């Protein structure tokens, strides 16, 4: 927890992340993921250093380097930016927790090697996100609002 603002909507952020990611059902049950709940300034700094984009974004994923026979298998890190997540949820008229869960799933799929660089990849990744979110009783985040297409640019 890098930003205490998350404690309002997510008093137990660790349990929220664990529950959300456990539903991903991707065969990564033997994996370990680190999740950091941060603010826009923190994410902006990471985004500038690692992606060359001097702006905050909703979620960043950093895959772990391959380690032979490591158990549990480290998949990498997911970082969420509070202000961006809150603003996007409000703009889309969606519950904060639904949008945060969607972004956790999105970041997790990146750690598993999924991407959205092409239209076909984006369609596949979005379909996977929708299926996972259904198990959490979260409606299709793409059904009504295409403004939150995970910052494809």
Secondary structure in CASP SS format (residue, H / E / C, confidence):
PFRMAT SS
TARGET T0000
AUTHOR 0000-0000-0000
METHOD secondary structure of the structure
MODEL  1
X C 1.00
X C 1.00
X C 1.00
X C 1.00
X C 1.00
X H 1.00
X H 1.00
X H 1.00
X H 1.00
X C 1.00
X C 1.00
X C 1.00
X H 1.00
X H 1.00
X H 1.00
X H 1.00
X H 1.00
X H 1.00
X H 1.00
X H 1.00
X H 1.00
X H 1.00
X C 1.00
X C 1.00
X C 1.00
X C 1.00
X C 1.00
X C 1.00
X C 1.00
X C 1.00
X E 1.00
X E 1.00
X E 1.00
X E 1.00
X E 1.00
X E 1.00
X E 1.00
X E 1.00
X C 1.00
X H 1.00
X H 1.00
X H 1.00
X H 1.00
X H 1.00
X H 1.00
X H 1.00
X H 1.00
X H 1.00
X H 1.00
X H 1.00
X H 1.00
X C 1.00
X C 1.00
X C 1.00
X C 1.00
X C 1.00
X C 1.00
X C 1.00
X E 1.00
X E 1.00
X E 1.00
X E 1.00
X E 1.00
X C 1.00
X C 1.00
X C 1.00
X C 1.00
X C 1.00
X C 1.00
X C 1.00
X C 1.00
X C 1.00
X E 1.00
X E 1.00
X E 1.00
X E 1.00
X E 1.00
X E 1.00
X E 1.00
X E 1.00
X E 1.00
X H 1.00
X H 1.00
X H 1.00
X H 1.00
X H 1.00
X H 1.00
X H 1.00
X H 1.00
X H 1.00
X H 1.00
X H 1.00
X C 1.00
X C 1.00
X C 1.00
X H 1.00
X H 1.00
X H 1.00
X H 1.00
X H 1.00
X H 1.00
X H 1.00
X H 1.00
X H 1.00
X H 1.00
X H 1.00
X H 1.00
X H 1.00
X H 1.00
X H 1.00
X H 1.00
X C 1.00
X C 1.00
X C 1.00
X C 1.00
X C 1.00
X C 1.00
X C 1.00
X H 1.00
X H 1.00
X H 1.00
X H 1.00
X H 1.00
X H 1.00
X H 1.00
X H 1.00
X H 1.00
X H 1.00
X H 1.00
X H 1.00
X H 1.00
X H 1.00
X H 1.00
X H 1.00
X C 1.00
X C 1.00
X C 1.00
X C 1.00
X C 1.00
X C 1.00
X C 1.00
X C 1.00
X C 1.00
X C 1.00
X C 1.00
X H 1.00
X H 1.00
X H 1.00
X C 1.00
X C 1.00
X C 1.00
X C 1.00
X C 1.00
END
